[in-house]
Amino acid sequence: MARIELARGARRNERESNPDERAETLRGASSGALAHRGPIALLEVGASAGLCLYPDRYSYSYDSTRIDPTSGPSTVLLECETTGGPPLPTALPRIVWRAGLDLNPLDVSDAADALWLETLIWPEQTERLARIRAAMDIVRSEHPRIVQGDALVGLPALVAEVPTGVTLVIVTSAAIVYLPPDVRATFIDLVGSLDARWISNEGRGIVPAAAAAVGEAEPPEAGQFLLALDGHPLAWAGPHGQRLDWLPQIAPQT
Ligand SMILES: C[S@@+](CC[C@H](N)C(=O)[O-])C[C@H]1O[C@@H](n2cnc3c(N)ncnc32)[C@H](O)[C@@H]1O
């Protein structure tokens, strides 16, 4: 039975069988928690199962700094080591609207999809398995809205739904790498034309402005993502959100 479910999951996710999928809570959480004050509308492009849509429902430990949701400690604790003194938030963002957009969304309420996400974790990584199960429990209870659609084609309609008087925060995490370069460039232009902030957590060459700003600099560890706000690089980020190496030469964007 499990094998049948797994095969179903694998088939549904042919395009995204990237092991980085398993890291989405950590990545989204670290960037989401660092970003903004005030009420925000959170829109993730390439949201997959929506685990990054709930940064306000997780607890965080940045070195010795602990941040919990207003309702108290979460069943999900995301731990991150930092260097370079990132301006850590004292509270989690107040999210008043949220939605995801994905070409091939997953549904944590679907047993095969949930199993697929678990399967992307190596067997010996029992802590991560427990964490993603706890995160899926949270997301399942929230019934996330994840619209099926292409990043470029689907974004304007979703943005049009955002309530007025809030800051729209668009997040892309290991997502726009899948767009062909010309489409990616058009997507970046589109995001830049919106009244929105854009948090990107992508490979170093994927957001050209951020890549140009870091130049030849190398991340402390191979394979780190470049975390950027509106195309301005902020930090090197561990691919599983496990570390954040703040870039001292770049003024934090607020
Ligand atoms: C590697 S996963 C990243 C998921 C999550 N954001 C994370 O950080 O782990 C890439 C996601 O991008 C989605 N995707 C790929 N091409 C897309 C497109 N053209 N439009 C919308 N989503 C796309 C995939 O379906 C997949 O869910």
Ligand as a Chemical Component Dictionary entry (heavy atoms), coordinates in Angstrom:
data_LIG
# 
_chem_comp.id                   LIG 
_chem_comp.type                 NON-POLYMER 
_chem_comp.pdbx_formal_charge   0 
_chem_comp.three_letter_code    LIG 
# 
loop_
_chem_comp_atom.comp_id 
_chem_comp_atom.atom_id 
_chem_comp_atom.alt_atom_id 
_chem_comp_atom.type_symbol 
_chem_comp_atom.charge 
_chem_comp_atom.model_Cartn_x 
_chem_comp_atom.model_Cartn_y 
_chem_comp_atom.model_Cartn_z 
_chem_comp_atom.pdbx_ordinal 
LIG C1  C1  C 0  12.006 22.804 -5.377  1  
LIG S1  S1  S 1  10.303 23.230 -5.153  2  
LIG C2  C2  C 0  10.430 24.512 -3.958  3  
LIG C3  C3  C 0  9.290  24.462 -3.005  4  
LIG C4  C4  C 0  9.413  25.432 -1.868  5  
LIG N1  N1  N 0  9.232  26.810 -2.302  6  
LIG C5  C5  C 0  10.756 25.256 -1.159  7  
LIG O1  O1  O 0  11.431 26.246 -0.918  8  
LIG O2  O2  O -1 11.114 24.143 -0.812  9  
LIG C6  C6  C 0  9.901  24.164 -6.632  10 
LIG C7  C7  C 0  8.432  24.424 -6.773  11 
LIG O3  O3  O 0  8.252  25.308 -7.874  12 
LIG C8  C8  C 0  7.123  24.872 -8.608  13 
LIG N2  N2  N 0  7.219  25.385 -9.973  14 
LIG C9  C9  C 0  8.085  25.012 -10.941 15 
LIG N3  N3  N 0  7.861  25.716 -12.068 16 
LIG C10 C10 C 0  6.827  26.557 -11.819 17 
LIG C11 C11 C 0  6.132  27.527 -12.567 18 
LIG N4  N4  N 0  6.442  27.775 -13.846 19 
LIG N5  N5  N 0  5.140  28.206 -11.978 20 
LIG C12 C12 C 0  4.792  27.950 -10.691 21 
LIG N6  N6  N 0  5.417  27.046 -9.920  22 
LIG C13 C13 C 0  6.421  26.347 -10.471 23 
LIG C14 C14 C 0  7.177  23.359 -8.507  24 
LIG O4  O4  O 0  5.932  22.767 -8.787  25 
LIG C15 C15 C 0  7.621  23.168 -7.072  26 
LIG O5  O5  O 0  6.545  23.067 -6.178  27 
# 
loop_
_chem_comp_bond.comp_id 
_chem_comp_bond.atom_id_1 
_chem_comp_bond.atom_id_2 
_chem_comp_bond.value_order 
_chem_comp_bond.pdbx_ordinal 
LIG C1  S1  SING 1  
LIG S1  C2  SING 2  
LIG S1  C6  SING 3  
LIG C2  C3  SING 4  
LIG C3  C4  SING 5  
LIG C4  N1  SING 6  
LIG C4  C5  SING 7  
LIG C5  O1  DOUB 8  
LIG C5  O2  SING 9  
LIG C6  C7  SING 10 
LIG C7  O3  SING 11 
LIG C7  C15 SING 12 
LIG O3  C8  SING 13 
LIG C8  N2  SING 14 
LIG C8  C14 SING 15 
LIG N2  C9  SING 16 
LIG N2  C13 SING 17 
LIG C9  N3  DOUB 18 
LIG N3  C10 SING 19 
LIG C10 C11 SING 20 
LIG C10 C13 DOUB 21 
LIG C11 N4  SING 22 
LIG C11 N5  DOUB 23 
LIG N5  C12 SING 24 
LIG C12 N6  DOUB 25 
LIG N6  C13 SING 26 
LIG C14 O4  SING 27 
LIG C14 C15 SING 28 
LIG C15 O5  SING 29 
# 
